[in-house]
């Protein structure tokens, strides 16, 4: 008989060690120098080894010298919450072809901050 239902966060289920592990987790996305990088919800699910999430919140953005993070053509700022279903509209446009690496950070469903490193190659 089911008396009640509840959800556990990773830290509640695994203890405080989950927060320490989260500090070592990085998502990496690669692309060709000078070209935009597009994201999907699958990128985040795969990188974080999670099956589902509701939203993520951008906590740090790249500098303007590195490029611009856009959602549906509009600039994304720190604190912006993005629903999972809208992640297909998230892109990063590098400021120039000379940008080789940059990053932004986010939290999934209010959890620990995770860094997304964007790397550009010439080939």
C-alpha positions in Angstrom: 0.0 0.0 0.0 1.4 3.4 -1.0 1.0 5.8 1.9 2.8 8.8 0.4 5.1 9.8 -2.4 8.0 12.2 -2.3 11.1 13.1 -4.4 14.6 13.1 -3.2 17.3 15.4 -4.4 20.7 13.8 -5.2 22.2 15.3 -2.0 19.3 13.9 0.1 19.6 10.5 -1.5 23.4 10.2 -1.7 24.4 12.6 1.1 26.6 15.6 0.9 29.1 13.7 -1.2 26.9 14.3 -4.2 27.5 18.0 -3.9 31.2 17.5 -3.9 31.0 15.2 -6.9 28.9 17.9 -8.7 31.7 20.4 -8.3 33.9 18.1 -10.4 31.3 17.6 -13.2 31.8 19.6 -16.4 29.8 19.5 -19.6 31.9 20.0 -22.7 30.5 21.0 -26.1 32.7 21.3 -29.2 32.4 22.9 -32.6 34.2 24.5 -35.5 35.9 27.9 -34.9 33.8 30.8 -35.9 30.5 28.8 -36.0 27.6 28.8 -33.6 27.1 26.0 -31.2 23.5 24.7 -30.8 22.2 22.8 -27.7 19.4 20.3 -27.1 18.0 18.9 -23.9 19.7 15.7 -24.8 23.1 17.4 -24.5 22.4 18.2 -20.9 20.8 14.8 -20.1 23.8 12.9 -21.6 26.5 15.1 -20.0 24.9 14.9 -16.6 23.7 11.3 -16.8 20.1 12.2 -15.9 17.0 11.0 -17.6 14.8 14.0 -17.1 14.7 17.5 -15.7 12.3 20.5 -15.7 14.5 23.5 -16.2 18.0 24.9 -15.8 19.1 28.3 -14.7 22.1 30.1 -16.2 24.4 31.3 -13.4 27.3 32.6 -15.3 27.6 33.7 -19.0 30.6 34.1 -21.3 32.2 37.5 -21.6 31.2 39.7 -24.6 34.7 39.2 -26.0 34.1 35.5 -26.1 30.6 35.6 -27.5 26.9 35.6 -26.8 24.5 33.0 -25.4 21.1 33.3 -27.1 17.7 31.7 -26.6 15.3 32.1 -29.5 17.4 35.0 -30.8 17.5 36.9 -27.5 20.5 37.4 -25.3 20.5 35.2 -22.2 21.6 36.7 -19.0 22.6 35.4 -15.6 19.6 34.2 -13.6 17.6 33.2 -16.8 15.6 30.0 -16.2 15.1 27.9 -19.3 12.5 25.2 -19.5 13.8 21.8 -20.9 11.5 22.0 -23.8 13.0 25.3 -25.0 16.7 24.2 -24.9 16.6 23.5 -28.7 16.6 27.3 -29.1 19.7 27.8 -27.0 22.8 28.7 -29.1 26.2 30.2 -28.5 27.6 32.6 -31.1 31.4 33.2 -30.7 32.5 36.8 -31.0 35.2 35.9 -33.5 36.9 32.9 -35.1 39.8 33.5 -32.7 37.7 32.3 -29.7 39.1 28.8 -28.9 37.4 28.2 -25.5 34.9 29.8 -23.1 32.3 28.6 -20.6 29.0 29.3 -18.9 27.5 27.8 -15.8 24.1 26.6 -14.9 22.0 24.8 -12.3 19.6 22.0 -13.1 16.3 22.2 -11.2 18.0 24.3 -8.5 20.8 21.9 -7.8 24.6 22.4 -7.8 26.3 24.7 -10.3 27.8 23.0 -13.3 30.2 24.5 -15.8 29.7 24.0 -19.6 33.0 24.4 -21.4 32.7 25.3 -25.1 35.7 24.4 -27.2 36.4 25.4 -30.8 38.6 23.6 -33.2 39.9 24.5 -36.7 38.8 21.2 -38.2 
